[in-house]
């Protein structure tokens, strides 16, 4: 109703009824119930475990916030108001140690790690607020331009082709290589005015993201420790077989939508192949109907858990089909395709 149907999309009465139903929807209610009074979920912003750099099951505050946006919770709802306070504090470059959250303890012994994590938190906060419809807030715009400038300088430099150095037996990211992340790309995708203002940067970003990411293992040297590159991008993150079946369906759908919002869908051969496969599996009415759909595949990266699936109970075939069908329609609309409503 919010994303696909033409305006008005539904009567005011139908919309009010759907919002009321949504607020009592169990998966949404569970997220709201777990939010703390300081606006966070689990005192965790990025959703990673600092010692292992693996994405946890709860996803962190950025992920929970974005999931509420995906559910369609009204913008002025209390969970957003609580979370906005901490997200805007992260944008303000407040140096208070209480904003280190899950990195508070390791940051005491390794200040560089704290700075590194805080920069990632700032990117996560920026994309979350932009996706929630606050892209034109001066604080969001200011943070977005700073992030875009750092990435743009990297894309203009020689490091874009050779971003690695050796540290003993390890391959590590060059300390001055500011790679784009899944957060910073999402930030640009949800800020159309930024895209227009920095068209040259967006073009360079499209070229960079069009190349295969490769399989080279590397680490990020931060102070006394090495961190895994959980959110960083060396190119196109979507992996699929020759038939277009993606290794990570959730991430593939999310990435294809971001590319469509950026006007970059034509630049990624893998994304086009996956999209063609998904569309081929749709029936005449546009419903995604692949063969042998007994369960929805889990995401190995967990980077798009906030996004897919939104349907909690997938015991029936129709429920398992709903999310991909919706996403394909949304991608089509964002890409400017003509939709038929029946």
N, C-alpha and C positions, 0 to 999 in steps of 0.2 A: 504493500500500500504506500509506504514512504518512498521506496526506491524505484519502482517499476511502473505502476499504474499512472496513466495520464491524470492531471488534475481535473476535478477534485479527488478522483480515485475512489471515493466512498462518501456516503452521507455523513454528516456530523454525528448522527446517532450510531451508525456502524463503527465509525472511528473510535468513539468514546467507549463502546462496548468492547472493542478489540484491545484498547489500552487497559481497560479494567481486567480483562482476561489475562493480558500479558503480565500485569503486576502480581497476579496470583500464580503465574507459571512456576512450577516447582524449581527447575534449574536456575531461573533468575532469582527467585526468592532465596535459594541457598547461597548464592553469591552475595546478595545484599546482607544476609544474616551474618556472614563471616567478616564483613568489613569492620575495621576498628574505628574508634572515635577519632583517631588522628587521620582518617581518610584512606589508610593503606589496607591491604590484605596481607596478613602475616608479617607485617613490618618488612616487606620484601618488595622491591621496586622492579627489578629486572627478571625475577623468577629463576635465577641461576644459583647454584651452590658454589660459593667462592672457592672452595678447596678443589673442586673437580671441574668447575665450569660446565656443568650439565644443567639443562633446563629441567626444573622440578615439575611435579604434577600440578601444583596450584597455579603456576604461570606467573605469579607476581602481580603487583598493582597495575602496571601498564597493561598487561594482558587482560586482567579482570575488568578494568575500566573499558577497554576496547570491546570486550565481549558484551557489556551492557549496551554500548552504542550499537553493536550489531543486532542485538535483540530488539532494538527500537525503543528502549526506555526513554520517556520524554526528557528533554534537555535540562529542565529545571528540577529534576528529581533529586531527592536528598543525597543518594549515593554519589552523584556527580558533584554536588556542592561541597561535600566533605573531601572528596578526592582532589578537586580543583585547588584547594588550599595548598596541599603539599606539592602538587605538580607545578603550580606557579612559583612556589618557593624554589624548586629545583631550577626553574628557568632564570630566577633572579640572581643566580650565582651566590646564594647565601652559603657562606663557608662553615656554618654550624656543623659540628660533628654528628649531631642527631640526624642529619640528612644523609649520612652514609648508609643507614639502614643495614642491609644484610652484610655490608662490607665494613661495618663499624670496627669490629675487632681486628681483621687483617690490615685495615688502613692505619691503625695505630702503629704497627710495626713496619708498615710499608706505605708511606704517604703517597708515593707515586701510583700505587695500586688504587688508593682512594681517589686520586685525581682522574685516573683512567675510568674507573667505575662511574664517577660522578658525570663525566662527559657522556657516557652511554646512557645514564639515567636521564640526562638532559635531552638527548635525542628521543628517547622513549616518551618522555613527557610531552615533547613538541608534537610528535605524530599523534599521540592520543588526543591532545587538545584540538589539533587541526581536524582530525577525523570526527570529533564531537561537534563540529560546526563553529569553532572558535578561531578559525584560520586568520581572520582579520583583526584579532586582538593585537595591539601593538607589541605586547610582550611575546606573543607567539611569533609574530612576524620578525621581531628582532632576533630571537633565538634561531629561527629558521634561516635567516640571512647569514648569521655567523656560521652555522653548520654548513650551509651551501658554499660559503666562501672557502672553508677549510677543504671540502671535497673538491671544489673547483681547482684550487691550487695544486692538489695532488694530480688531478686529471691532466693539468697543463704541464706537469713536470715529467722528467725522464723516469721517475719512480713508477709511473703508471704502467710502464713496460717491464721494469725490473724492480719490484717492491721488496725483494728479500735480501738479507745479508746472513752471513754465518756467525754463530756464536758457539765456538767449540764444535761439538758434533751436531748442533741443532741448526735448523733453518728457521730464522725468525724474521718477522716483519720489520722493515726499516723504521727506525723511530720517528721519521718525518713523513711516513706514508700514511695519509689519512684516508683509508679506504671508505667507500660508501658502505652503509649497513642496510639491513632490511628496514630499520627505523628511518634512516635519512631518505631512502628512496620512497617509502610510504609517505613521509612528510611532504615531499615535493608533489606526489600524486594527489594529495588531498588539499593542495594549495594552488589552484589554477592561476591566481594572480601572480604568485611567485614564478610560475612557469613562464608567464608572459614577460615578466620583468627580467628574467634571467634565461632568455631563450638560448643563448650561446652555451651556457652551462648545461642546460637540459639536453642539447644536441650532443655535447661531449659525453654526458652521462649515458645517453642512448647507445653511443658507439662502444663505450666501455662495457656496458651490460649485455651487449649483443654477442660478445665473444664467449666461448666455452670457459667455464670456471676452472677446469683442470682438476686433477686429483692430488696435487702436491701438498703434503702435510707440512704445516708450519705452526709456529707458536708466536705469541706476542710477549716480548720481554718488557716487563713492567717492574722497575726497581729491582727488588731481590727475587722476584718470582716470574714464572712463565704462565701466561693465560691462554686458554684455547679460544680461537676466533669463532665464537658462537654466532654472532650477528653479522659478521663482516662478509663482504662480497668481492670475489675476484673476477666476476663475470656473471653469466647466466646461472642462477642456482637450480634451475629445473633440470632434472634428469629423467629421461624416458627412453623406452626401447624403440625399435624401428617402427613399431605399429602405433606408437603414440601413447602407450600406457605409462603413466608417470610412476616413479618410485615413491613419491610423496604427493598424494592427491590433494591434500589440504593446502600444502605450500604451492602446488602448481596452480590451483584455482585462485589463490590469493595473488600470486605473482602475475597471472594473466590479467586479473582485474586491475592491478597497479599499472601494468603496461598499457592497458586500454585507457586508463585515466591520464596517462602521460602521453598518449598518442604514439606509443612505441611498439604496438603489437606486431607491426610488420617487420620489426628489427630482429625478432627472436624466432629462429627456425624451430627450436624445440617447443616454444609456447604455441606456435601455430600448429605443429604436429599434434600436440596434446589436445588443443582445442578442436581440431578436426576430428580426432578420435572420439571425443566426448559428444560432439554434435552428430557424428555418425551413429552413435548409440541412442539417439533420441527417436521417438516414434513420430507419427504424422502430426500429432497434437503438440509436439515439442517437449514431451516428458522424457527424461533420461531413463532409458530402459535397457541397461546392459544385460548380457546373459549371466546367469548364475550369481546374481547379486544376493548372497546370503547374509553378508555383514558389510559394514563400511570399513574400509582399510584404515588402520591407525597411522598417524604421522610419525615417522622415525625422528624427524627434527624437532617436532613440537612447536615450531616457530609460528604456525598458523592455527594453533589450538583455540585461540580466541575467536576464530573466524568460522571454523568448520569442525564438526557439524553443529548447527543450532538446534536441530531436532533431537531431543534427548531420548525418546523411546523409538528405537528403530527395529522393533520386532516385526512390523508389517512391511511388505514390499513398498507400499506407497510412502511410508515414512522414510525408508532408506533412499527413495528416489527424490524426495522433496528438496534436500539441500542443493544437490548438484543441478537440478532443474532450475531452481531459483537463481543460482550463481550464473548459469549460462545465460539466462534472460537478462540479468543485471549486466554482465559483460557485454552482451549484444547491445543493450541500450547505451551504456557508457561509450562503446565503440562507434555509436552513431548508426547502427543498423535499424532497419524498419521493422517494428514489432507488430504482430497481429494479435488482437485481443479477442478471445472467444468466450 
